[in-house]
Amino acid sequence: MVDAFDKRLADLSGQHAAAVASGTAALDLLMQEFNVGPGDRVIASSLTFVATVGPALHRGATPVFVDSDPATGLISIPLLRKALRNTRRVKCVIAVDLYGQCCDYDAIEALCAEYDVPLIVDAAESVGAVYKGRPAGLAGAAALYSFNGNKIITTSGGGAVLSRDPGIVERARWRAQQSREPVPWYEHREVGFNYRMSNLLGAIGCAQLDRLPKILRRKRRIFEFYKNAFAARPKLGAKPFPCASPKDSSHWLSVFTFPTATMRDALAARLSAANIESRPVWKPLHLQPVFRKCRVYGGDVAEDLFNRGLCLPSGAGLTPKNLVRIEACL
């Protein structure tokens, strides 16, 4: 079933694919592939989840963070250029697809090629989205998907390593299975990892891929529900999270920004009182205590989005009755 899931993922992503235990495991395997270690630098988006840079940090590397573009919320291309120009020992750039939209693959690939630095696309949040007609993650040296419990499709936990280079994917698959040599006995020329996906989760993944078109339609309808609900209440001043091409986004989460943090927090409190969960957007990594000594290029845009942005209930299983309850809180 894992083999079948790999093939389905390859068809979906337009490149080679190996399913593994989690998106974080996929990143760790890519850190191994690109020999990230002590003293190295990894440049990444600041507005993302900690797992984007966690594997690099565990290997002794130092993250360098880049602010968001105000028009998209994604990594700023001018600031990425500045970071590449001023940072030594850069082993890779990790560009993050955020809340269902793909970052500017063409511009980032061109920059990484100019500075001869591998690009990894963290497409954990964008399965099913497209960039100029290309599937999410089809860029750079490699990419990863996540199938965590809250993602577009889920295997309860799981991820995948993706690449147009079959060698990168084969080495990831081999290392995820303890780097066992192809002989009858257990022989190892390298110490690998227990990052395999189980056959049971592979089977769930195949079933989830069958439902992907329906899930994407549902996600986009939920986003339109919020967009129309806020448009009918202009005093709230809510605007969709910046997005370069809403029609190409998977709308993994429906995210809106408000004129002030006070208004955002008031709505979050109203929802919570009705037992409806919401949460702020990712806290920028350069604001996290664990990264307080790391360098950041810019930061104001990501901080502003964090202060005013709210992730609203977006599960594909939301019922009409659920949406009525949510709208009542608005």
C-alpha positions in Angstrom: 0.0 0.0 0.0 2.9 2.4 0.6 4.2 1.6 -2.9 0.7 2.4 -4.3 0.6 5.6 -2.3 4.0 6.6 -3.6 2.9 6.1 -7.2 -0.3 8.1 -6.6 1.7 10.9 -5.0 4.1 10.9 -7.9 1.1 11.3 -10.3 -0.3 14.1 -8.1 3.0 16.1 -7.7 4.5 15.5 -11.2 7.8 14.1 -9.7 9.2 11.2 -7.8 7.8 10.6 -4.3 8.5 8.5 -1.2 5.9 8.4 1.7 7.4 8.7 5.2 6.3 8.9 8.8 5.7 12.7 8.8 6.5 16.0 7.1 9.2 16.6 9.7 10.8 13.3 8.9 10.8 14.3 5.3 12.6 17.5 6.2 15.1 15.6 8.3 15.9 13.2 5.4 16.4 16.2 3.2 18.8 17.8 5.7 20.7 14.5 5.6 20.7 14.6 1.8 22.1 18.1 1.7 24.6 17.4 4.5 23.4 20.1 6.8 25.4 20.2 10.0 27.1 22.3 12.7 28.1 25.8 11.5 25.9 25.8 8.5 23.1 28.2 7.8 19.6 27.4 6.5 17.5 30.4 5.2 13.8 30.0 5.7 10.5 31.9 5.9 9.8 33.4 9.3 6.0 33.1 9.1 5.7 29.3 9.4 5.5 26.4 11.9 8.6 25.5 13.9 9.0 22.2 12.1 10.2 24.0 9.0 13.6 24.6 10.7 13.5 22.1 13.5 15.5 19.4 11.7 18.2 21.8 10.7 18.5 23.1 14.3 18.8 19.5 15.6 21.7 19.0 13.3 23.6 22.0 14.6 22.8 24.4 11.9 21.6 28.0 12.5 18.4 29.3 10.9 18.3 32.7 9.2 14.8 34.1 8.8 13.2 36.1 6.1 10.1 38.3 6.4 6.9 38.0 4.4 5.9 39.9 1.2 3.0 42.2 2.2 1.1 41.3 -1.0 1.2 37.5 -0.3 2.3 36.7 3.2 5.0 34.5 1.6 8.7 34.8 1.7 9.9 38.3 0.4 12.0 37.9 -2.7 14.1 41.1 -2.2 14.8 40.2 1.4 15.7 36.6 0.4 18.2 38.1 -2.1 19.7 40.2 0.7 19.9 37.2 3.0 21.7 35.1 0.4 24.1 37.9 -0.4 25.0 38.5 3.2 25.0 34.9 4.7 27.9 32.5 4.5 27.8 28.7 4.5 24.2 28.5 3.3 23.3 24.9 2.8 19.8 25.4 1.6 16.8 27.7 1.3 13.5 26.4 2.7 10.6 28.3 1.1 7.2 27.7 2.7 3.8 27.4 0.9 1.5 29.1 3.4 -2.2 28.3 4.2 -2.7 26.6 0.9 -1.0 29.0 -1.6 2.3 28.3 -3.3 5.2 30.7 -3.0 6.8 32.3 -6.1 8.7 29.2 -7.3 10.1 30.9 -10.4 11.6 33.9 -8.6 13.0 31.8 -5.7 14.5 29.1 -8.0 16.2 31.9 -10.0 17.7 33.4 -6.9 18.9 30.0 -5.5 20.4 29.2 -8.9 22.2 32.5 -8.9 23.8 31.8 -5.5 24.2 28.0 -6.2 22.1 27.0 -3.1 19.6 24.1 -3.2 15.9 25.1 -2.8 13.6 22.9 -0.6 9.9 23.7 -0.9 7.9 23.1 2.3 4.6 22.3 0.7 3.1 20.8 3.9 0.2 23.2 3.7 -0.5 23.3 -0.1 -1.3 19.8 -1.3 -3.7 20.2 -4.2 -2.8 23.8 -4.9 -1.1 24.9 -8.2 1.5 27.4 -9.2 1.2 28.6 -12.8 -0.3 25.3 -13.7 2.3 23.3 -11.8 1.4 21.1 -8.8 2.4 22.3 -5.4 6.0 21.5 -4.6 7.1 21.0 -8.2 10.2 23.3 -7.8 13.7 23.4 -6.6 15.9 20.4 -5.6 13.2 18.8 -3.5 10.0 19.3 -1.7 7.8 17.8 1.1 4.2 17.1 1.8 2.5 16.6 5.2 -0.5 14.3 5.9 -0.9 15.3 9.5 -4.4 15.1 11.0 -5.3 18.7 10.1 -3.9 18.8 6.6 -5.8 18.8 3.2 -5.6 15.0 3.1 -4.5 13.0 6.1 -3.1 9.6 7.0 -3.4 10.7 10.7 0.3 11.3 10.5 2.6 11.1 7.6 4.5 13.0 4.9 6.4 12.6 1.7 9.8 13.5 0.1 9.4 14.7 -3.5 11.9 15.5 -6.1 12.4 15.6 -9.9 15.7 13.8 -9.1 15.0 10.1 -8.6 18.3 9.7 -6.7 17.1 12.1 -3.9 13.9 10.2 -3.4 15.5 6.8 -3.5 18.1 7.8 -0.9 15.3 9.2 1.3 13.3 6.0 1.0 16.4 3.9 1.8 17.4 6.0 4.8 13.8 6.0 6.1 14.1 2.2 6.2 17.3 2.1 8.4 19.6 2.3 5.3 19.5 -1.5 5.0 21.7 -2.8 2.2 20.0 -5.1 -0.4 21.4 -8.4 0.9 19.7 -11.3 2.6 21.1 -10.4 6.0 21.0 -7.1 7.9 23.9 -5.0 6.6 24.4 -1.3 6.9 27.0 1.0 5.4 25.2 4.0 6.9 23.0 4.5 9.9 19.5 5.4 8.8 16.2 6.2 10.4 13.0 4.5 11.2 10.9 7.0 9.2 8.8 4.5 7.3 5.1 4.9 6.7 3.1 1.8 7.6 1.0 0.0 5.0 -2.2 0.8 6.9 -1.5 4.6 6.6 -0.5 4.1 3.0 -3.9 2.6 2.4 -5.6 5.5 4.1 -3.6 7.8 1.9 -4.8 6.2 -1.3 -8.4 6.5 -0.1 -7.8 10.2 0.8 -6.4 10.9 -2.7 -9.6 9.5 -4.2 -11.5 12.2 -2.2 -9.0 15.1 -2.9 -11.1 16.8 -5.6 -14.1 16.8 -3.3 -12.1 18.1 -0.4 -10.7 20.9 -2.4 -14.1 22.0 -3.6 -15.4 21.9 0.0 -12.4 24.0 1.2 -13.0 26.6 -1.5 -16.7 26.8 -0.6 -15.8 27.4 3.0 -13.5 30.2 2.1 -16.2 31.8 0.0 -18.7 31.4 2.9 -16.3 33.5 5.1 -15.6 36.0 2.3 -19.3 36.6 1.8 -20.1 36.7 5.5 -17.5 39.3 6.2 -18.5 41.3 3.1 -22.0 41.5 4.5 -20.6 42.9 7.7 -18.2 45.7 6.6 -17.9 47.2 10.1 -15.7 44.2 11.0 -13.1 45.3 8.5 -12.0 41.7 7.8 -10.0 41.0 4.7 -8.7 37.7 3.3 -5.1 36.8 4.2 -2.9 38.2 1.4 -2.8 35.8 -1.6 -1.3 36.2 -5.0 -3.8 33.9 -6.8 -6.8 32.8 -4.7 -8.1 30.6 -7.5 -4.9 28.5 -7.4 -4.9 28.1 -3.6 -6.1 25.0 -1.9 -7.5 27.2 0.9 -6.2 24.7 3.5 -7.2 27.2 6.1 -9.5 30.2 5.7 -7.5 33.1 7.2 -8.6 36.7 7.6 -7.0 39.8 8.9 -8.7 42.5 11.0 -8.0 46.2 11.4 -6.7 45.8 15.0 -5.5 43.0 17.3 -8.3 44.0 19.7 -11.0 43.3 17.1 -9.3 40.0 16.1 -9.2 38.9 19.8 -12.8 40.0 20.4 -14.0 37.7 17.6 -11.7 34.8 18.8 -13.2 35.2 22.3 -16.8 35.2 20.9 -16.1 32.0 19.0 -14.5 30.4 22.0 -17.5 31.2 24.1 -19.5 29.2 21.6 -17.1 26.3 21.8 -15.7 27.1 18.3 -12.0 27.0 17.9 -9.9 29.6 16.1 -6.3 30.7 16.5 -3.9 33.4 15.4 -1.7 32.9 12.4 1.7 31.4 12.9 3.8 33.3 15.4 6.9 34.4 13.3 9.9 32.2 14.2 12.1 35.2 14.8 9.8 36.1 17.7 10.1 32.6 19.2 12.2 32.5 22.4 14.2 29.5 21.1 15.4 31.6 18.1 15.9 34.9 19.8 19.6 35.0 18.7 19.0 34.2 15.1 19.2 36.8 12.4 16.1 38.0 10.6 15.8 40.1 7.5 12.8 42.4 8.0 10.1 41.1 10.3 7.5 43.8 10.4 5.2 42.3 7.9 5.1 38.8 9.5 4.6 40.4 12.9 1.7 42.5 11.7 0.0 39.5 10.2 0.5 37.6 13.4 -1.0 40.4 15.4 -4.1 40.9 13.2 -4.7 37.5 11.5 -7.1 34.8 12.6 -7.4 31.2 11.3 -11.0 30.2 11.2 -12.7 26.8 11.3 -11.9 25.2 7.9 -12.3 21.5 8.2 -13.9 19.8 5.1 -16.4 18.2 7.5 -18.0 21.5 8.5 -21.8 21.1 8.1 -24.3 23.8 7.2 -25.4 23.8 10.8 -21.8 24.5 11.9 -21.6 27.4 9.5 -24.8 28.9 10.9 -23.3 28.8 14.4 -20.1 30.5 13.2 -22.1 33.2 11.3 -24.1 33.9 14.5 -20.8 34.8 16.2 -19.9 37.2 13.5 
